Amino acid sequence: MSTPTDAVPHGLQAIPTDTVNLADYARHAQARMDTGAWAYLQGGAGDELTLDANVRAWQDLQLLPRVLRRTAGGHTRSQLFGRTLAHPLILAPVAYQQLAHPEGEMDTALAAAAQEAGFVLSTQASTRLEDIGDAVAADDLRGPLWMQLYLQPDRAFTKALVHRAEAAGFDAIVLTVDAPTSGVRDRERRAGFRLPPGISAVNLSGMAPPPAREVPPENGHGSALFDELLHHAPTWDDVAWLRAQTRRPILLKGVLHPDDARQALSLGVDGLIVSNHGGRTLDTVLPTARALPRIADAVGSDMPLLVDGGIRRGTDVLKALALGARAVLIGRPCVHALATAGALGVAHCIRLLRDELEVAMALTGCATLADIHRDIIDTP
């Protein structure tokens, strides 16, 4: 089992000795972070009901273990898009990670590579995608390296961004589809959050603002959202357009409805991430633990599924795999670890979760990920 060490290499931050799980990192991160930055990175939409429900839904699922099964020699390896994963843990895209630590996404990416975890870089990262690619793309032992994409109003810029990611060594494109507009984030507004000087979405630098739309008075409704912004929001036609721009695997992130999963499959999308944006866009939407099995039933084995939202324990990872996910994405906990102890904290966070998953597998009689099925979850 992984424990913090007192022997910290020069230049690395020490992990607090009382840090034994992901919740401990949240506590330490809040004490270290600026109030506004904490509100931005930790908060959710509205009353934060979905934010809380994401965590609770995994906790509410009860395991039904099998005993006396041979698990010696087991492992957590699997295959995804032609790549061997040492374990099913991938770091989710989180914007502006320099709010949590000066090295931001670079420390997170290096820690992920060191722990053989996947890493997804946000379009709104505060670190250049080329710098991330130079640092980790050539590492033979790293996990998947993916680029998250928000389709921009300037499709030529979007195309160039995708090609930049390809050239930098990113393995897949993750298109976020559940945020045509930002959610109503009360906590963030109360804190008066603004990006501090020196932190920006550097990979969008140079993009021209969308041209203003001329809306005749008789056609307008006095809504900046409906009359202007949503005219640039992506549709299924844009998914087909993106499919034509790249040969890399494309995953859609933010799918909760089975019908949307089926449509994605029909358009040649390679994978889905069952996600509600960590409760940051639409409040009271169902938690991902409840959405996942419905999506799995809709697409069967025809499309790899991943899931994020509220995963805090190795038992949560086990439950996600039992409900049909091939891998899970971890967002806030790794940012908490980044804020607490930089790259060392993120690496420790990943190791803690992997250790917990292995223990959960052993105690439910599962030697490999292929042994994990829905029947290890009790269904009343």
C-alpha positions, 0 to 999 in steps of 0.5 A: 500500500502507498504511503507518503514519504519523508524522503522527498526529492529536491524541488518536490513538495512533501505530502502531508503525513495524514493523507491516506485517501482522496478526501484528505487531499480535498481538505489540504487543498482547500486550506492552500488555495485562494478562495476564488480558485477553490470556488471555481475548481470545486463548485458545481451548478445551482444548489450543487445537488448533482455535485453531491449526488455523483458521490453519493450514488456510488456510495449507495451501491452495495457490493456482493462479494464472492469468496474462495476464488483464486485471485493470486497473480491477478492484475488490472490491465486492459486494452483500449483503442489498441493500447494496453492500460496498466490500470483503468484510471485516467485523469479528467480534463480540468481547465486552468490547473495553474490556479491550483499549482504554478506548474499546473497541467505539466505536473499533472501530466508528468505524474500521470505518466509516472503512474501509467495513468491516462491524461486528458488535457483541457482545451482551456488548459493553462499549459500549451499542448505542445509542451505536454506532448514534448514532456510525455508523448514519447514515454512508452510506459504512459497511459493514454494521452488525449486532447479534450475539445470544445468546438469553437465558433471558428471551425478553421481554428478548431481544425487547426487545434485538432491537427496541433494535438495530433502533431504533438502526439495526442492519441485521441480527441475527447469532444465535450458535448454537454456544455453549449453554455456554462452552468449557473454556478452560484458558489463561483459568482459569490466568490467573485471569481476572475482568472488572475493575471498570467493564467489563460486558455493558452491553446486558444490564443490567437482565435478571433472572436465570433462575428456579431450576429445582426438579429432583426428586432422582430426575430430577436427575443432579447436573449444573448443566449438564444439570439447569439451564443447558441447559434455557435453551439455544436450539433450532431452535424458537427460531430460528423464534421469532426469525424471527417477531420481526424483519424484519431479515435473520437470520444464524446464526453457528456452523454447521459441518454441512451438515444444519444449513445445510439446516435453517436454509435451510428456516426462512427464515434469511437467511445463515450464518456458518461458524464454530467460535467461533474455537476458543473453545468445542469443541476439536478441531472441524474448522477453518472452511476445511474446513467452508466448501466442504461448507456451500457445496455443501449450500446452493448459491446459495440462501443467502449464506455468510460465514466466520471463524476464523484469517484473517490474510492477504489470501490467506486472504480470497481462498481463503475467497471461492473456497470459497464465502464472500461475505465474511469476519469478522475477530476477534482481529487487530482486537482486537490492533490496537485494543490497540496503537493504538486506532481508528487501529490498527483502521483500519490493520489493515483496510486492510492486509488489503484491500491484501493481498486486492487484490494476491492478486486481481491475482496470480491473475488475478481482477479482481473478486470474481465472478472468484474460483472454486474452480479457483484453489485446487489440489486434489490 
